[in-house]
Amino acid sequence: MQLSPRGHPIKLERYRED
């Protein structure tokens, strides 16, 4: 699992939380 720039666990499909 990857981490978003904010450090939140994210799915590969969406990692933009604008």
N, C-alpha and C positions, 0 to 999 in steps of 0.2 A: 504493500500500500504506500502511496506517495503522500507527502504533506504539502499543503498549499503554503504560499508565502506567509500566511498568517499562522501556520503551524497546525491547522485543522486537518484531520484525516479526510481525504477526498477520494472521489471516484475518478477513474481515468476519463470518464465521459465529461465530467464537469469539474473544473478546478478554478473557474473564475467566479468570484463572489462579489461582483460589482454592485 
